[in-house]
Each structure stands twice: as structure tokens, then as C-alpha cells.
């Protein structure tokens, strides 16, 4: 593997149009070198070729990539190193959409669990049968398990009579994982409302990844939440889901071009922008605060 670089490192990548005869664009990615791009793309090809679960392969390579390139925009790594390489491998957008959601869920769990565990928190994928039982246990009967990507749990003390107390994981929220905001986020609103109406947390975790190749754009990964211009109506509309309508308790974007919300919004809910190596981590601190509030409201003793 190429050595990790410190300081200013920029990869220069070709971004091809899907239309014949249209010249390619060149896009620059900060925090990663050309050699590192080549290495991780080759690693992705090799991992997929092993014949295992493709989403697991994508997740493993992405986690290694963000770990190796801590100064890069995570969304740029996802969009240009991973996604655009799958296109060069012959994938179409339908194939990518089938794989990317599962891959991103696995990558975020792998990346965040070491940060959450010391705080008595857990964010994890739950299979359908177990998810249905968990939903029923917390009184949510009108939401399909497929509409909850990740369960978020906190560790609490449970009285067990003469044996004293034991630690027990308690569901206090859910996370909806999106590679981009265009991926039917409105389909998740009923599930989000069901959680929030019952006092549970509901958040969105997104790469906010969106770029347009020539002739429609220059391939810069501006995303869909105002990374290029907050004045664009469609970007304002998507921000309204959180900032005005309050359809989720928060949205966490790993695209460093996403403008964060001001401290005060009409709904009281905010969009947060973060990298994967910052401390304190905005996502961890938010979940810790939500768990503390949930535990207090439900007379739970935090472990």
C-alpha cells in the first residue's frame, strides 16, 4: 500500500461523460494521491473478484480508504474512488444502487462502533425478523423492518430482583442511511415520524454524493444540500425536510461541501457536516445527548 501522506496532496482524476464524443473532465480530490487512488481501486476490483458479498467488499475497501486518507472529503472518496470505479468496471447505476446502500450501512457501523462503544452506545444492522420483534417491543407496529436501516441502542441498568442489576441494550432510535439525498428519502418519513412521535430518535446518515459529468457539469461532488449554492430551489427544498418540516431529528452529511444548519432553525432540527476523523465527533455527541435525554424521560439508569 502507498504510504499515507501528510500536508497538501491532490489526486487528479478523469471523469468521463456517458455520452459519446463529449470530452472528459478532470476533477481534483484533496487528501489523496494518484497512487493511492490506483491502489484502492485495484483493491476494490480484487475484493469483488473473490466472489463474496459485493456490498461487504465495497464496505471493507471504503473503511480502509477513509482510514488511510483522513484529510480527504469522505464523500469524494465514496463518489470518485469507489462509485466511479464501479462504472469503469461496467456497472450501471441500477447495480450501484442495489449495492451501495448495504455497503454504506456496513461501512458506517464498522467505522463508528469503536467510537460508540466507550460511550455505552451501539449502532447496528438488524435482520428483518429481529427488527420486527424490536419494533413491536417499542410499540411501533405500522412500520416495515425494511424502512429501518440501523437501530441505535444505549446500555442501561436493569433490575433483576435479588440478583441486583444487569446491563441491557435499549433501543432509543433509528438511522436511515443514504448514499445521496435523491434515494427516496421521502419514503422513510413515515417510519421516521413513527419513531419521533413515540419519543425515539430518528436521523439520516448520508454521503450527500452527487456530481454531474460533462456535458452537464464538471464532476465536482457538490451534493444536493446546497454545496454549490444554497439559493438553488431544489437544494433548499431538500434542506426543508429537516430544517423546516422536522421530518428527522437530524441529518449528518459526510460531504464536507454540505453547508451545516445554523444553530436555530424553524423546526429546531439541523443538518450537520462532519468528517470521519474529527474529535469530538458530532454524530457521537448527538447520539450521546439523545440517549441521555431518552433515559431520563423513561426512568432508565445509564450504565
Steps between C-alpha positions, in 0.01 A plus 500: 500500500631851426616693804249735657572863414485806722454854380358601163441200276269514198397222265406595146231271361337473162122520504346367181169588346252223427429671170726411205716776361485717813845583641574376851541738793781501753407510868742558787461314831677640805663275757585204277768438237466350154695195619263451792196525271650234276579274795153512652326458166711192434417376849129547433525303177688222679256487793199477271670226297519274806134415447377600844227748582565801278363749751741364763790546259404860427457570872840352593685697235322825585575465872866435421500794259365757747732366767800541269399846374372686809534844340287419196131581465333161575230568242761566229664166580160329477398679179822512301721217627228240562188585296670622183730198505198269500378682188837435334455133593182494293240553771194710432324726748241233582774259608666769709174591675437135590843468662581847632232523769597172665870582461465841661305357794776248565773759459342746744444230761861382468637853515284626786468209739848551651396861575159408639594206722688705763189720532269204562343536156445266208395552138441180309325320217214273604356220288131525411361249751693651789415852381128420497523371857690810607244729337214316668676520837518879481141529384555571130276267301438698181859515370667236285839377619644590160437868579746494790859472380673514838380473857663725758521367856631609838621293794283525812478330839211256547383380841480120527378460856732342754769469235533877491548668162618393157586699190240502224503654153201729445385626161466878502517582131556415137721620217413525131809458282516672160780517247324805359193700599332408172460141619132517593555668833132592514417129512664491842294782648210284632748279687686805628177661620395175671824500699495870584132506599576233762799683643771312308780655296503488120797622296638490146861406424602596148796545272298772322684379190400653169708617206426550134741395224532697176312648322273574798765577760866494599483190725553692823311320776279785623226273632133598523486707816638829377868418457508713188233754579251524784289712267413209270135416558536121490782516756291722728209257465710204617639697792141586598437131576711551813531872570135599443284188497698317771448162336816369670673596824816573310684436175873424506685557174848362434540735204714787626339728238158467664422827681403426862184647645512807721452443871133601475265361234120521464460135605780495755658216297835540328729380221850418627813478286786280616804299404567153631802587713399815684492515880267564662288321244167677435311175443632333816428808712149532354415135570644522850278800569191332355563187707542703819172681433318176411629327814388789720154508340455126550650466851793296375836482674785534251775241542 
